[in-house]
Amino acid sequence: MALTYEPIATTTLGSAASSITFSSIAATYTDLRVVLTIKSATNGAPFLRLNGAAGTAYSQTELYGNGSTATSARSTSTSEIALTQDAIGAAGTITFYTVDVFSYAGSTNKTVLVTGQTDKNGSGMVYNSVGLYRSTSAITSLSLHTNTTGMDAGTIATLYGIKAA
């Protein structure tokens, strides 16, 4: 990573789980980046929540494709930000994500950029989205979760703080 990226925390799952949470995030950086490599345990879909907020605090615009079809979608007033429009795949599938949270400690709404790629044994998908978290509170916790016990042992999530972006 570039010199402006400082690793804050890394979690490597030793067994299947449905979530990974980073908490007590200090307000000492300009932006945050999560690098997530999911080893699929079940065919679930991953999501992001900030500060534990559910309700209707999020909006999202997505663009995704599988090599033959490109699709877009928009959602408003949702309870989380999707990291993909498709399930992460059968057991053993590896999916790579980056999640950027801009101005996370600022006093304005937070913008989130998500990129994801998965192969799925020749029938993969690429995914990009921009999301909005409608809160003026600083981000102090970030949760990555699936709608099943979708993350298997070997899943790795690293949270980076970006200095002076």
DSSP file (Angstrom, degrees, kcal/mol; ACC not computed):
  #  RESIDUE AA STRUCTURE BP1 BP2  ACC     N-H-->O    O-->H-N    N-H-->O    O-->H-N    TCO  KAPPA ALPHA  PHI   PSI    X-CA   Y-CA   Z-CA
    1    1 A M              0   0    0      0, 0.0     0, 0.0     0, 0.0     0, 0.0   0.000 360.0 360.0 360.0 157.4    0.0    0.0    0.0
    2    2 A A    >   -     0   0    0      1,-0.1     3,-2.1     2,-0.1     0, 0.0  -0.203 360.0-104.7 -63.5 159.6    1.0    3.6   -0.5
    3    3 A L  T 3  S+     0   0    0      1,-0.3    -1,-0.1     3,-0.0   160,-0.1   0.726 119.6  63.9 -61.3 -21.3    2.8    5.4    2.4
    4    4 A T  T 3  S+     0   0    0    158,-0.1   159,-3.0   160,-0.0     2,-0.5   0.608  86.6  86.8 -79.0  -9.9   -0.4    7.3    3.1
    5    5 A Y  E <   -A  162   0A   0     -3,-2.1   157,-0.2   157,-0.2    27,-0.0  -0.799  58.5-173.5 -92.6 125.9   -2.2    4.0    4.0
    6    6 A E  E     -A  161   0A   0    155,-3.0   155,-2.9    -2,-0.5     2,-0.2  -0.972  24.8-126.0-120.2 119.4   -1.8    2.9    7.6
    7    7 A P  E     +A  160   0A   0      0, 0.0   153,-0.3     0, 0.0     3,-0.1  -0.446  28.7 176.6 -64.5 129.0   -3.1   -0.5    8.7
    8    8 A I  E     -     0   0A   0    151,-3.3     2,-0.3     1,-0.4   152,-0.2   0.834  62.3 -16.4 -97.3 -47.0   -5.4   -0.1   11.7
    9    9 A A  E     -A  159   0A   0    150,-1.4   150,-3.0     2,-0.0    -1,-0.4  -0.988  51.3-156.6-159.9 150.5   -6.6   -3.7   12.1
   10   10 A T  E     -A  158   0A   0     -2,-0.3     2,-0.4   148,-0.2   148,-0.2  -0.997   6.3-165.8-131.6 138.3   -6.8   -7.1   10.4
   11   11 A T  E     -A  157   0A   0    146,-2.9   146,-2.6    -2,-0.4     2,-0.5  -0.993   3.1-174.3-123.2 128.4   -9.2  -10.0   11.0
   12   12 A T  E     -A  156   0A   0     -2,-0.4     2,-0.2   144,-0.2   144,-0.2  -0.987  26.6-128.8-119.4 120.4   -8.6  -13.4    9.7
   13   13 A L        -     0   0    0    142,-2.5   141,-2.8    -2,-0.5   142,-0.1  -0.488  18.3-170.0 -73.7 133.3  -11.5  -15.8   10.3
   14   14 A G  S    S+     0   0    0     -2,-0.2     2,-0.3   139,-0.2   139,-0.2   0.579  78.0  12.7 -92.9 -14.9  -10.5  -19.2   11.9
   15   15 A S  S    S-     0   0    0    137,-0.1    -1,-0.2   140,-0.1   139,-0.1  -0.953 103.0 -65.8-152.1 167.3  -14.0  -20.6   11.3
   16   16 A A        +     0   0    0     -2,-0.3     2,-0.3   137,-0.1   136,-0.3  -0.238  57.9 168.7 -58.8 143.2  -17.1  -19.6    9.4
   17   17 A A  B     -H  151   0B   0    134,-2.9   134,-2.0   132,-0.1    24,-0.1  -0.966  40.3-138.5-151.1 162.9  -18.9  -16.4   10.5
   18   18 A S  S    S+     0   0    0     -2,-0.3   128,-2.6   131,-0.2     2,-0.3   0.517  83.0  26.5-102.5  -8.1  -21.6  -14.1    9.3
   19   19 A S  E     -J  145   0C   0    126,-0.2     2,-0.4   132,-0.1   126,-0.2  -0.999  47.2-162.2-155.3 156.3  -19.8  -10.8   10.3
   20   20 A I  E     -J  144   0C   0    124,-2.8   124,-3.2    -2,-0.3     2,-0.4  -0.992  22.0-167.9-133.2 128.2  -16.6   -8.9   10.9
   21   21 A T  E     -J  143   0C   0     -2,-0.4     2,-0.5   122,-0.2   122,-0.2  -0.969  14.2-162.8-124.6 134.4  -16.7   -5.7   12.9
   22   22 A F  E     +J  142   0C   0    120,-3.0   120,-2.8    -2,-0.4     2,-0.3  -0.968  25.9 175.9-107.4 125.8  -14.1   -3.0   13.3
   23   23 A S        +     0   0    0     -2,-0.5   118,-0.2   118,-0.2     3,-0.1  -0.768  48.7  39.3-128.0 172.4  -14.9   -0.8   16.3
   24   24 A S  S    S-     0   0    0    116,-0.3     2,-0.5    -2,-0.3   117,-0.2   0.885  70.1-178.1  55.0  43.7  -13.4    2.1   18.2
   25   25 A I        -     0   0    0    115,-2.7    -1,-0.2    -3,-0.2     2,-0.1  -0.621  21.2-132.6 -75.5 119.8  -12.1    3.7   15.0
   26   26 A A        -     0   0    0     -2,-0.5     2,-0.6    -3,-0.1     3,-0.4  -0.360   9.2-125.8 -72.4 152.8  -10.1    6.8   15.9
   27   27 A A  S    S+     0   0    0      1,-0.2    -1,-0.1    78,-0.1   113,-0.0  -0.258  77.5 111.1 -92.2  45.6  -10.8   10.1   14.0
   28   28 A T        +     0   0    0     -2,-0.6     2,-0.2   135,-0.0    -1,-0.2   0.363  63.9  62.3-104.5   5.1   -7.1   10.5   13.1
   29   29 A Y  S    S-     0   0    0     -3,-0.4    76,-0.2   134,-0.1   134,-0.2  -0.717  73.2-130.7-122.0 172.5   -7.3    9.9    9.3
   30   30 A T  S    S+     0   0    0    132,-2.8    73,-0.6     1,-0.2    74,-0.5   0.822  87.5   3.6 -90.8 -35.8   -9.0   11.6    6.4
   31   31 A D  E     -CB 102 162A   0    131,-1.2   131,-2.9    72,-0.2     2,-0.3  -0.906  65.2-132.0-143.1 167.4  -10.5    8.4    4.8
   32   32 A L  E     -CB 101 161A   0     69,-2.5    69,-2.5    -2,-0.3     2,-0.4  -0.933  13.1-168.0-122.5 149.4  -10.9    4.7    5.5
   33   33 A R  E     -CB 100 160A   0    127,-2.3   127,-3.5    -2,-0.3     2,-0.5  -0.997   3.6-163.2-135.0 133.7  -10.3    1.7    3.2
   34   34 A V  E     -CB  99 159A   0     65,-2.7    65,-2.4    -2,-0.4     2,-0.6  -0.967   3.2-162.2-111.5 129.4  -11.3   -1.9    3.9
   35   35 A V  E     -CB  98 158A   0    123,-2.5   123,-2.4    -2,-0.5     2,-0.5  -0.967  17.8-176.0-108.8 120.9   -9.7   -4.7    1.8
   36   36 A L  E     -CB  97 157A   0     61,-2.5    61,-3.0    -2,-0.6     2,-0.6  -0.970  19.1-174.8-127.1 124.5  -11.8   -7.8    2.1
   37   37 A T  E     -CB  96 156A   0    119,-2.9   119,-2.1    -2,-0.5     2,-0.5  -0.946  17.4-162.3-117.5 108.3  -11.1  -11.2    0.6
   38   38 A I  E     -C   95   0A   0     57,-2.7    57,-2.3    -2,-0.6     2,-0.7  -0.788  12.5-160.3 -95.5 127.0  -14.1  -13.5    1.3
   39   39 A K  E     -C   94   0A   0     -2,-0.5   113,-3.7   113,-0.4    55,-0.2  -0.944  34.4-123.7 -97.8 115.4  -13.8  -17.3    1.1
   40   40 A S  B     +I  151   0B   0     53,-3.2    52,-3.2    -2,-0.7   111,-0.2  -0.363  35.7 174.7 -69.9 132.8  -17.4  -18.3    0.7
   41   41 A A  S    S+     0   0    0    109,-2.5    50,-0.3     1,-0.4     2,-0.3   0.761  76.8   0.8 -97.6 -40.2  -18.9  -20.8    3.1
   42   42 A T  S    S-     0   0    0    108,-0.5     2,-2.1    48,-0.2    -1,-0.4  -0.876  90.9 -86.0-140.7 171.4  -22.4  -20.6    1.7
   43   43 A N  S    S+     0   0    0     -2,-0.3    47,-0.1    -3,-0.1     2,-0.1  -0.407  75.5 139.4 -83.1  63.5  -24.0  -18.7   -1.1
   44   44 A G        -     0   0    0     -2,-2.1    44,-3.4    45,-0.3    45,-0.3  -0.392  50.3-118.6 -99.7 178.4  -24.8  -15.5    0.8
   45   45 A A        -     0   0    0     42,-0.3   102,-1.3    -2,-0.1     2,-0.2  -0.970  24.9-131.1-120.3 135.7  -24.5  -11.8    0.0
   46   46 A P  E     -K  146   0C   0      0, 0.0    37,-2.4     0, 0.0    38,-0.6  -0.588  25.2-178.6 -90.7 150.1  -22.2   -9.3    1.8
   47   47 A F  E     -KL 145  82C   0     98,-3.0    98,-2.1    35,-0.2     2,-0.4  -0.904  18.4-134.3-139.9 165.0  -23.3   -6.0    3.2
   48   48 A L  E     -KL 144  81C   0     33,-2.2    33,-2.3    -2,-0.3     2,-0.4  -0.980  15.9-176.8-124.7 135.2  -21.8   -2.9    5.0
   49   49 A R  E     -K  143   0C   0     94,-2.3    94,-2.9    -2,-0.4     2,-0.4  -0.994  13.5-149.3-128.4 141.4  -23.1   -1.1    8.0
   50   50 A L  E >  S-K  142   0C   0     -2,-0.4     3,-2.3     3,-0.3    92,-0.2  -0.916  78.6  -7.3-111.5 134.1  -21.6    2.0    9.6
   51   51 A N  T 3  S-     0   0    0     90,-3.0    -1,-0.2    -2,-0.4    91,-0.1   0.736 118.9 -74.1  54.3  25.3  -21.9    2.8   13.3
   52   52 A G  T 3  S+     0   0    0      1,-0.2    -1,-0.3    89,-0.2     2,-0.2   0.552  88.6 157.2  71.1   6.3  -24.4   -0.1   13.5
   53   53 A A    <   +     0   0    0     -3,-2.3    -3,-0.3     1,-0.1    -1,-0.2  -0.457   8.4 156.2 -72.2 131.2  -27.0    2.0   11.8
   54   54 A A    >   +     0   0    0     -2,-0.2     3,-1.5    -3,-0.1     4,-0.1   0.248  36.8  86.6-114.9-115.7  -29.8    0.1   10.1
   55   55 A G  T 3  S-     0   0    0      1,-0.2     3,-0.1     2,-0.1    25,-0.1  -0.253 110.9 -45.2  56.8-130.2  -33.2    1.8    9.4
   56   56 A T  T 3  S+     0   0    0     23,-0.1    -1,-0.2     1,-0.1    21,-0.2  -0.176  94.0 123.4-128.7  38.4  -33.2    3.8    6.2
   57   57 A A    <   +     0   0    0     -3,-1.5    77,-3.3    20,-0.2     2,-0.3   0.487  57.5  72.3 -83.9  -4.1  -29.9    5.6    6.4
   58   58 A Y  E     -ED  78 133A   0     20,-1.9    20,-2.7    75,-0.2     2,-0.3  -0.839  46.9-178.9-122.0 150.6  -28.3    4.4    3.1
   59   59 A S  E     - D   0 132A   0     73,-1.7    73,-2.5    -2,-0.3     2,-0.3  -0.943  14.0-173.2-135.2 159.0  -28.7    5.0   -0.6
   60   60 A Q  E     -ED  75 131A   0     15,-2.9    15,-2.8    -2,-0.3     2,-0.4  -0.990  21.1-160.2-158.1 142.4  -26.8    3.3   -3.4
   61   61 A T  E     -ED  74 130A   0     69,-2.4    69,-2.2    -2,-0.3     2,-0.3  -0.998  26.5-168.7-122.8 130.5  -26.2    3.3   -7.2
   62   62 A E  E     -ED  73 129A   0     11,-3.0    11,-1.8    -2,-0.4     2,-0.4  -0.883  20.1-173.1-127.2 149.1  -24.7    0.1   -8.7
   63   63 A L  E     +ED  72 128A   0     65,-2.9    65,-2.6    -2,-0.3     2,-0.3  -0.985  21.9 161.4-136.6 128.0  -23.1   -1.0  -11.9
   64   64 A Y  E     -ED  71 127A   0      7,-2.7     7,-3.2    -2,-0.4     2,-0.3  -0.987  12.5-177.5-148.3 155.1  -22.2   -4.7  -12.4
   65   65 A G  E     -ED  70 126A   0     61,-2.1    61,-2.5    -2,-0.3     5,-0.2  -0.988  22.4-156.5-152.8 159.2  -21.5   -7.1  -15.2
   66   66 A N        -     0   0    0      3,-1.6     4,-0.1    -2,-0.3    61,-0.0   0.158  65.3 -85.5-124.0  17.1  -20.7  -10.8  -15.8
   67   67 A G  S    S+     0   0    0      2,-0.3     3,-0.1    59,-0.1    58,-0.1   0.104 126.0  41.3  99.7 -22.1  -18.9  -10.7  -19.2
   68   68 A S  S    S+     0   0    0      1,-0.3     2,-0.4     0, 0.0    -1,-0.0   0.565 115.0  39.3-126.6 -21.9  -22.1  -10.9  -21.3
   69   69 A T        -     0   0    0      2,-0.0    -3,-1.6     0, 0.0     2,-0.4  -0.997  57.4-161.4-136.3 134.4  -24.5   -8.5  -19.5
   70   70 A A  E     +E   65   0A   0     -2,-0.4     2,-0.3    -5,-0.2    -5,-0.2  -0.944  19.1 178.6-112.1 138.5  -24.1   -5.2  -17.8
   71   71 A T  E     -E   64   0A   0     -7,-3.2    -7,-2.7    -2,-0.4     2,-0.3  -0.956  14.0-158.7-138.2 152.0  -26.8   -4.0  -15.4
   72   72 A S  E     +E   63   0A   0     -2,-0.3     2,-0.3    -9,-0.2    -9,-0.2  -0.928  10.8 179.4-128.9 158.9  -27.4   -1.0  -13.2
   73   73 A A  E     -E   62   0A   0    -11,-1.8   -11,-3.0    -2,-0.3     2,-0.4  -0.981  11.9-156.4-152.5 158.0  -29.6   -0.5  -10.1
   74   74 A R  E     -E   61   0A   0     -2,-0.3     2,-0.4   -13,-0.2   -13,-0.2  -0.999  10.2-177.8-139.5 138.1  -30.4    2.2   -7.6
   75   75 A S  E     -E   60   0A   0    -15,-2.8   -15,-2.9    -2,-0.4     2,-0.3  -0.991   3.6-168.4-136.0 146.6  -31.8    1.9   -4.1
   76   76 A T  E     +     0   0A   0     -2,-0.4   -17,-0.2   -17,-0.2   -19,-0.1  -0.926  65.3  17.1-130.3 155.6  -32.8    4.5   -1.6
   77   77 A S  E    S+     0   0A   0     -2,-0.3   -18,-0.2   -19,-0.2     2,-0.2   0.911  83.0 156.8  52.0  51.8  -33.6    4.4    2.1
   78   78 A T  E     -E   58   0A   0    -20,-2.7   -20,-1.9   -22,-0.2    -1,-0.1  -0.584  52.1-123.4-104.3 169.2  -32.0    1.0    2.7
   79   79 A S  S    S-     0   0    0    -23,-0.2     2,-0.3    -2,-0.2   -23,-0.1   0.427  87.3  -1.1 -92.9   0.4  -30.7   -0.6    5.9
   80   80 A E  S    S-     0   0    0    -22,-0.1     2,-0.5   -31,-0.1   -31,-0.2  -0.970  75.9 -94.9-171.3 172.6  -27.2   -1.2    4.6
   81   81 A I  E     -L   48   0C   0    -33,-2.3   -33,-2.2    -2,-0.3     2,-0.2  -0.931  37.6-132.8-105.9 124.8  -24.9   -0.9    1.6
   82   82 A A  E     -L   47   0C   0     -2,-0.5   -35,-0.2   -35,-0.2     3,-0.1  -0.514   7.6-157.7 -73.6 141.0  -24.6   -4.1   -0.6
   83   83 A L  S    S+     0   0    0    -37,-2.4     2,-0.3     1,-0.2   -36,-0.1   0.521  79.7   8.4 -93.4  -8.0  -21.1   -5.1   -1.6
   84   84 A T        -     0   0    0    -38,-0.6    -1,-0.2     1,-0.0     4,-0.1  -0.973  59.0-135.1-160.8 159.9  -22.5   -7.0   -4.6
   85   85 A Q  S    S+     0   0    0     -2,-0.3     2,-0.3    -3,-0.1   -21,-0.0   0.480  93.1  54.5 -93.7  -5.9  -25.7   -7.5   -6.5
   86   86 A D  S    S-     0   0    0      1,-0.0    -3,-0.1   -42,-0.0   -42,-0.0  -0.862  97.4 -92.4-126.3 156.3  -25.2  -11.3   -6.6
   87   87 A A        -     0   0    0     -2,-0.3   -42,-0.3   -42,-0.1     3,-0.1  -0.334  40.6-114.2 -63.9 154.3  -24.5  -13.9   -4.0
   88   88 A I        -     0   0    0    -44,-3.4   -48,-0.2     1,-0.2    32,-0.1   0.552  60.6-108.7 -75.6  -6.7  -20.8  -14.5   -3.4
   89   89 A G        -     0   0    0    -45,-0.3   -45,-0.3    29,-0.0    -1,-0.2  -0.321  44.7 -37.2 110.9 171.1  -20.9  -18.1   -4.7
   90   90 A A  S >  S-     0   0    0      1,-0.2     3,-2.2   -47,-0.1   -50,-0.2  -0.110  86.2 -60.2 -64.1 165.4  -20.8  -21.7   -3.7
   91   91 A A  T 3  S+     0   0    0    -50,-0.3   -50,-0.2     1,-0.3    -1,-0.2  -0.172 125.5  24.9 -50.6 135.2  -18.5  -22.8   -0.9
   92   92 A G  T 3  S+     0   0    0    -52,-3.2    -1,-0.3     1,-0.3     2,-0.1   0.214  84.0 137.1  93.6 -13.8  -14.8  -22.2   -1.6
   93   93 A T    <   -     0   0    0     -3,-2.2   -53,-3.2   -53,-0.1     2,-0.5  -0.436  45.6-142.7 -66.3 137.5  -15.4  -19.3   -4.0
   94   94 A I  E     -C   39   0A   0    -55,-0.2    25,-0.7    -2,-0.1     2,-0.4  -0.900  19.3-177.5-105.1 130.3  -13.0  -16.3   -3.5
   95   95 A T  E     -CF  38 118A   0    -57,-2.3   -57,-2.7    -2,-0.5     2,-0.4  -0.992  11.7-152.1-128.8 136.1  -14.3  -12.8   -3.9
   96   96 A F  E     +CF  37 117A   0     21,-2.5    21,-2.2    -2,-0.4     2,-0.3  -0.912  17.8 176.1-112.7 131.6  -12.2   -9.6   -3.5
   97   97 A Y  E     -CF  36 116A   0    -61,-3.0   -61,-2.5    -2,-0.4     2,-0.4  -0.957  19.0-163.5-130.9 149.6  -13.6   -6.3   -2.4
   98   98 A T  E     -CF  35 115A   0     17,-2.1    17,-2.2    -2,-0.3     2,-0.4  -0.996  11.0-169.6-124.8 138.8  -12.3   -2.8   -1.6
   99   99 A V  E     -CF  34 114A   0    -65,-2.4   -65,-2.7    -2,-0.4     2,-0.5  -0.984   2.0-166.6-129.0 118.4  -14.6   -0.4    0.4
  100  100 A D  E     -CF  33 113A   0     13,-2.9    13,-2.3    -2,-0.4     2,-0.6  -0.914   4.6-166.8-108.3 130.9  -13.6    3.3    0.7
  101  101 A V  E >   -CF  32 112A   0    -69,-2.5   -69,-2.5    -2,-0.5     3,-0.6  -0.964  17.5-149.8-116.3 112.6  -15.3    5.6    3.2
  102  102 A F  E 3  S-CF  31 111A   0      9,-2.4     9,-0.6    -2,-0.6   -71,-0.2  -0.602  70.2  -4.1 -89.5 142.0  -14.5    9.2    2.4
  103  103 A S  T >  S+     0   0    0    -73,-0.6     3,-1.6    -2,-0.3     5,-0.3   0.869  76.9 170.3  48.7  45.2  -14.3   11.9    5.1
  104  104 A Y  T <  S+     0   0    0     -3,-0.6    35,-2.6   -74,-0.5    -1,-0.1   0.724  72.2  44.6 -62.3 -24.9  -15.4    9.4    7.7
  105  105 A A  T 3  S+     0   0    0    -75,-0.4    -1,-0.3    33,-0.3    33,-0.2   0.442  94.4 106.5 -99.3  -0.6  -14.7   11.7   10.6
  106  106 A G  S <  S-     0   0    0     -3,-1.6    33,-0.0   -76,-0.2     4,-0.0  -0.081  78.4-116.6 -74.4 176.0  -16.3   14.8    9.1
  107  107 A S  S    S+     0   0    0     31,-0.1     2,-0.2     2,-0.0    29,-0.1   0.054  87.0  79.5-104.7  23.8  -19.6   16.4   10.0
  108  108 A T  S    S-     0   0    0     -5,-0.3    27,-0.1     1,-0.1    -2,-0.1  -0.740  96.3 -69.7-119.4 172.6  -21.3   15.8    6.6
  109  109 A N        -     0   0    0     -2,-0.2     2,-0.4     1,-0.1    25,-0.2  -0.242  57.3-115.8 -57.7 153.1  -23.0   12.7    5.1
  110  110 A K  E     - G   0 133A   0     23,-2.3    23,-3.1    25,-0.2     2,-0.4  -0.806  17.9-148.6-104.2 133.6  -20.5    9.9    4.2
  111  111 A T  E     -FG 102 132A   0     -9,-0.6    -9,-2.4    -2,-0.4     2,-0.4  -0.820  13.2-164.3 -98.0 137.5  -19.8    8.7    0.6
  112  112 A V  E     -FG 101 131A   0     19,-2.6    19,-3.5    -2,-0.4     2,-0.5  -0.984   5.5-162.7-126.0 130.8  -18.8    5.0    0.2
  113  113 A L  E     -FG 100 130A   0    -13,-2.3   -13,-2.9    -2,-0.4     2,-0.4  -0.962  11.0-170.8-113.6 128.2  -17.2    3.5   -2.9
  114  114 A V  E     +FG  99 129A   0     15,-2.6    15,-2.2    -2,-0.5     2,-0.4  -0.961   8.5 178.7-121.6 134.1  -17.3   -0.3   -3.4
  115  115 A T  E     +FG  98 128A   0    -17,-2.2   -17,-2.1    -2,-0.4     2,-0.3  -0.992   9.7 174.1-128.2 143.1  -15.5   -2.4   -5.9
  116  116 A G  E     -FG  97 127A   0     11,-2.4    11,-2.4    -2,-0.4     2,-0.3  -0.999  11.4-175.8-149.0 148.4  -15.8   -6.2   -6.1
  117  117 A Q  E     +FG  96 126A   0    -21,-2.2   -21,-2.5    -2,-0.3     2,-0.3  -0.998   5.8 171.1-143.8 140.5  -14.6   -9.1   -8.3
  118  118 A T  E     -FG  95 125A   0      7,-2.0     7,-2.0    -2,-0.3   -23,-0.2  -0.992  21.5-156.9-146.0 147.9  -15.3  -12.8   -8.3
  119  119 A D     >  -     0   0    0    -25,-0.7     4,-0.7    -2,-0.3     3,-0.3   0.887  11.5-167.8 -91.4 -44.7  -14.5  -15.6  -10.8
  120  120 A K  T >4 S-     0   0    0    -26,-0.3     3,-0.7     1,-0.2   -27,-0.1   0.869  73.9 -60.1  53.8  40.2  -17.0  -18.2   -9.9
  121  121 A N  T 34 S-     0   0    0      1,-0.2    -1,-0.2     2,-0.1    -2,-0.0   0.913 114.1 -31.0  59.2  48.7  -15.2  -20.8  -12.0
  122  122 A G  T 34 S+     0   0    0     -3,-0.3    -1,-0.2     0, 0.0    -2,-0.2   0.309 130.3  79.8  97.1  -9.0  -15.5  -18.9  -15.3
  123  123 A S    <<  +     0   0    0     -3,-0.7    -3,-0.1    -4,-0.7    -4,-0.1  -0.304  67.4 149.1-123.0  49.1  -18.9  -17.2  -14.7
  124  124 A G        -     0   0    0     -5,-0.2     2,-0.3     1,-0.0    -5,-0.3   0.146  32.7-140.0 -77.3-169.9  -17.6  -14.3  -12.5
  125  125 A M  E     - G   0 118A   0     -7,-2.0    -7,-2.0   -58,-0.1     2,-0.4  -0.995   4.5-147.7-152.2 147.5  -18.8  -10.8  -12.0
  126  126 A V  E     -DG  65 117A   0    -61,-2.5   -61,-2.1    -2,-0.3     2,-0.4  -0.925  22.4-170.1-115.0 149.7  -17.4   -7.3  -11.5
  127  127 A Y  E     +DG  64 116A   0    -11,-2.4   -11,-2.4    -2,-0.4     2,-0.4  -0.999  13.1 174.5-145.5 133.4  -19.2   -4.8   -9.4
  128  128 A N  E     +DG  63 115A   0    -65,-2.6   -65,-2.9    -2,-0.4     2,-0.3  -0.998  11.6 163.1-136.6 141.4  -18.9   -1.1   -8.6
  129  129 A S  E     -DG  62 114A   0    -15,-2.2   -15,-2.6    -2,-0.4     2,-0.4  -0.994  27.3-146.2-152.0 157.6  -21.2    1.1   -6.6
  130  130 A V  E     -DG  61 113A   0    -69,-2.2   -69,-2.4    -2,-0.3     2,-0.3  -0.996  25.7-172.9-123.0 132.9  -21.3    4.4   -4.8
  131  131 A G  E     -DG  60 112A   0    -19,-3.5   -19,-2.6    -2,-0.4     2,-0.4  -0.819  16.0-145.0-124.2 162.8  -23.3    4.7   -1.6
  132  132 A L  E     -DG  59 111A   0    -73,-2.5   -73,-1.7    -2,-0.3     2,-0.7  -0.996   1.8-160.1-128.8 128.5  -24.4    7.4    0.7
  133  133 A Y  E     -DG  58 110A   0    -23,-3.1   -23,-2.3    -2,-0.4     2,-1.9  -0.944  18.5-144.3-106.1 113.1  -24.7    7.1    4.5
  134  134 A R        +     0   0    0    -77,-3.3     2,-0.3    -2,-0.7   -25,-0.1  -0.536  59.1 105.0 -85.0  79.6  -27.0    9.9    5.6
  135  135 A S        -     0   0    0     -2,-1.9   -25,-0.2   -27,-0.1    -2,-0.1  -0.973  55.0-155.4-153.1 142.1  -25.4   10.7    9.0
  136  136 A T        +     0   0    0     -2,-0.3     2,-0.2   -27,-0.1   -27,-0.1   0.375  65.9 107.1 -97.8   3.1  -23.2   13.6   10.1
  137  137 A S  S    S-     0   0    0      1,-0.1   -31,-0.1   -30,-0.1    -2,-0.1  -0.552  80.4-102.7 -80.3 146.2  -21.7   11.6   13.0
  138  138 A A        -     0   0    0    -33,-0.2     2,-0.5    -2,-0.2   -33,-0.3  -0.372  38.9-108.8 -62.9 145.6  -18.1   10.4   12.7
  139  139 A I        +     0   0    0    -35,-2.6    -1,-0.1     1,-0.2     3,-0.1  -0.688  47.1 160.9 -79.5 121.8  -17.7    6.7   11.8
  140  140 A T        +     0   0    0     -2,-0.5  -115,-2.7     1,-0.3  -116,-0.3   0.501  64.3  32.1-117.2 -12.2  -16.5    4.8   14.8
  141  141 A S        -     0   0    0   -118,-0.2   -90,-3.0  -117,-0.2     2,-0.4  -0.997  57.6-168.2-146.9 150.6  -17.4    1.3   13.8
  142  142 A L  E     -JK  22  50C   0   -120,-2.8  -120,-3.0    -2,-0.3     2,-0.5  -0.995   8.2-164.8-140.3 126.7  -17.8   -0.6   10.5
  143  143 A S  E     -JK  21  49C   0    -94,-2.9   -94,-2.3    -2,-0.4     2,-0.5  -0.959   7.3-166.5-121.8 129.5  -19.4   -4.0   10.1
  144  144 A L  E     +JK  20  48C   0   -124,-3.2  -124,-2.8    -2,-0.5     2,-0.3  -0.958  27.3 160.9-107.8 125.7  -19.2   -6.3    7.2
  145  145 A H  E     -JK  19  47C   0    -98,-2.1   -98,-3.0    -2,-0.5     2,-0.3  -0.959  30.0-140.1-145.2 161.4  -21.8   -9.1    7.3
  146  146 A T  E     - K   0  46C   0   -128,-2.6     5,-0.1     2,-0.3    -2,-0.0  -0.824  27.2-121.1-117.8 161.0  -23.6  -11.6    5.1
  147  147 A N  S    S+     0   0    0   -102,-1.3     2,-0.2    -2,-0.3  -129,-0.1   0.402 102.5  26.2 -82.7   4.7  -27.2  -12.7    5.1
  148  148 A T  S    S-     0   0    0   -103,-0.2     2,-2.1  -130,-0.1    -2,-0.3  -0.784 112.8 -76.5-140.6-175.2  -26.0  -16.2    5.9
  149  149 A T  S    S+     0   0    0     -2,-0.2  -131,-0.2     1,-0.2    -2,-0.1  -0.477  77.6 151.9 -81.3  65.8  -22.9  -17.7    7.6
  150  150 A G        +     0   0    0     -2,-2.1  -109,-2.5  -109,-0.2     2,-0.6   0.594  35.6  79.5 -83.0 -14.9  -21.3  -16.8    4.3
  151  151 A M  B     -HI  17  40B   0   -134,-2.0  -134,-2.9    -3,-0.2  -111,-0.2  -0.852  65.3-159.8-102.8 120.9  -17.7  -16.1    5.3
  152  152 A D    >   -     0   0    0   -113,-3.7     3,-1.9    -2,-0.6  -113,-0.4  -0.377  36.9 -68.7 -92.4 170.2  -15.5  -19.2    5.7
  153  153 A A  T 3  S+     0   0    0      1,-0.3  -139,-0.2  -139,-0.2    -1,-0.2  -0.315 121.7  41.6 -53.4 137.7  -12.3  -19.7    7.6
  154  154 A G  T 3  S+     0   0    0   -141,-2.8    -1,-0.3     1,-0.4     2,-0.2   0.241  76.8 137.8  99.8 -11.7   -9.5  -17.9    5.8
  155  155 A T    <   -     0   0    0     -3,-1.9  -142,-2.5  -116,-0.2     2,-0.4  -0.489  37.7-160.5 -63.5 135.5  -11.6  -14.8    5.0
  156  156 A I  E     -AB  12  37A   0   -119,-2.1  -119,-2.9  -144,-0.2     2,-0.4  -0.982  15.6-179.3-126.9 131.1   -9.4  -11.7    5.6
  157  157 A A  E     -AB  11  36A   0   -146,-2.6  -146,-2.9    -2,-0.4     2,-0.4  -0.998   4.4-173.1-128.0 128.7  -10.5   -8.1    6.2
  158  158 A T  E     -AB  10  35A   0   -123,-2.4  -123,-2.5    -2,-0.4     2,-0.5  -0.986  10.7-152.8-123.4 130.7   -8.0   -5.3    6.8
  159  159 A L  E     -AB   9  34A   0   -150,-3.0  -151,-3.3    -2,-0.4  -150,-1.4  -0.887  15.5-169.6-101.3 126.8   -9.0   -1.8    7.8
  160  160 A Y  E     -AB   7  33A   0   -127,-3.5  -127,-2.3    -2,-0.5     2,-0.4  -0.913  15.4-143.9-115.4 144.1   -6.6    1.0    6.7
  161  161 A G  E     -AB   6  32A   0   -155,-2.9  -155,-3.0    -2,-0.4     2,-0.6  -0.881  17.3-142.5 -98.3 138.3   -6.6    4.7    7.7
  162  162 A I  E     -AB   5  31A   0   -131,-2.9  -132,-2.8    -2,-0.4  -131,-1.2  -0.913  12.8-148.3-106.3 122.0   -5.6    7.1    4.9
  163  163 A K        -     0   0    0   -159,-3.0  -134,-0.1    -2,-0.6  -135,-0.0  -0.737  69.5 -13.3 -92.2 131.8   -3.5   10.0    6.0
  164  164 A A              0   0    0     -2,-0.4    -1,-0.2     1,-0.2  -160,-0.0   0.859 360.0 360.0  51.4  48.7   -3.7   13.4    4.3
  165  165 A A              0   0    0     -3,-0.4    -1,-0.2  -161,-0.1    -2,-0.1   0.491 360.0 360.0 -72.8 360.0   -5.7   12.2    1.2
